[in-house]
Amino acid sequence: MVEIPEKAQAEALRALALAKERRDAEIARLDRLVRDAAVAADRTGASRTRIKQLAGVSSKTLYDWLAAAGASIRPKRPSGRRSQEGRAPNG
């Protein structure tokens, strides 16, 4: 008996959708694992730069995680050039 292509395609697409759902769930689980470990490392006093490097995340992501966990975070510095006062003259 010959299988109807539409049925085979529908079955293949259902399998693909299921595989994607499983992958997304696993990625979310692993992200939570990394986030929780990063927050725990911060609570021990580990360097936030080192935590960011080992977690493989941006500064924004790390500080978002820490803020959500209730960690103390200093206000962001204003953007722009720093004051030239106190610097040795060029030249």
VEXDREN-2710 file (C-alpha; in Angstrom, 1 decimal):
% VEXDREN-2710
k/r/px/py/pz
1/MET/0.0/0.0/0.0
2/VAL/1.3/3.5/-0.9
3/GLU/1.2/6.1/1.8
4/ILE/-0.4/9.4/1.0
5/PRO/2.3/12.1/1.0
6/GLU/0.2/14.6/3.0
7/LYS/-0.2/12.1/5.9
8/ALA/3.6/11.4/5.9
9/GLN/4.2/15.2/5.8
10/ALA/1.8/15.8/8.6
11/GLU/3.3/13.1/10.8
12/ALA/6.8/14.4/10.1
13/LEU/5.7/18.0/11.0
14/ARG/4.1/16.8/14.2
15/ALA/7.3/15.0/15.2
16/LEU/9.3/18.2/14.4
17/ALA/6.9/20.3/16.5
18/LEU/7.3/17.9/19.4
19/ALA/11.1/17.8/19.1
20/LYS/11.1/21.6/19.2
21/GLU/8.9/21.8/22.3
22/ARG/11.3/19.3/24.0
23/ARG/14.3/21.3/23.0
24/ASP/12.8/24.6/24.2
25/ALA/11.9/23.1/27.5
26/GLU/15.5/21.7/28.0
27/ILE/17.0/25.0/27.0
28/ALA/14.8/26.8/29.6
29/ARG/15.7/24.3/32.3
30/LEU/19.4/24.7/31.6
31/ASP/19.1/28.5/31.6
32/ARG/17.4/28.3/35.0
33/LEU/20.3/26.1/36.2
34/VAL/22.9/28.7/35.0
35/ARG/20.9/31.6/36.5
36/ASP/20.6/29.9/39.8
37/ALA/24.3/29.0/39.9
38/ALA/25.3/32.6/39.0
39/VAL/23.1/34.0/41.8
40/ALA/24.5/31.5/44.3
41/ALA/28.1/32.5/43.2
42/ASP/27.3/36.2/43.7
43/ARG/26.0/35.5/47.2
44/THR/29.3/33.9/48.1
45/GLY/31.1/37.2/47.0
46/ALA/32.6/35.9/43.8
47/SER/33.6/38.4/41.2
48/ARG/30.7/39.5/39.1
49/THR/33.0/39.8/36.1
50/ARG/34.1/36.2/36.6
51/ILE/30.5/35.0/37.1
52/LYS/29.5/36.8/33.8
53/GLN/32.4/35.1/32.0
54/LEU/31.7/31.6/33.3
55/ALA/27.9/31.9/32.7
56/GLY/28.5/33.2/29.2
57/VAL/26.0/36.0/29.5
58/SER/26.0/39.8/29.0
59/SER/26.3/42.2/31.9
60/LYS/22.7/43.2/31.4
61/THR/21.5/39.6/31.7
62/LEU/23.6/39.0/34.8
63/TYR/22.5/42.2/36.5
64/ASP/18.8/41.4/35.6
65/TRP/19.2/38.0/37.2
66/LEU/20.8/39.5/40.3
67/ALA/18.2/42.3/40.6
68/ALA/15.4/39.7/40.3
69/ALA/17.1/37.7/43.1
70/GLY/17.2/40.8/45.3
71/ALA/21.0/41.4/45.2
72/SER/22.4/44.8/45.9
73/ILE/23.3/46.6/42.7
74/ARG/24.8/50.1/42.5
75/PRO/23.2/52.6/40.2
76/LYS/24.4/52.6/36.6
77/ARG/27.0/55.2/35.8
78/PRO/25.9/58.1/33.6
79/SER/27.0/57.8/30.0
80/GLY/29.3/60.3/28.4
81/ARG/32.9/61.3/28.8
82/ARG/34.4/61.3/32.3
83/SER/35.6/64.6/33.7
84/GLN/39.0/65.6/32.7
85/GLU/39.8/67.1/36.1
86/GLY/42.7/65.5/37.9
87/ARG/44.2/64.0/34.8
88/ALA/47.7/64.8/33.6
89/PRO/47.8/67.2/30.6
90/ASN/48.5/65.6/27.3
91/GLY/51.6/66.4/25.5
END
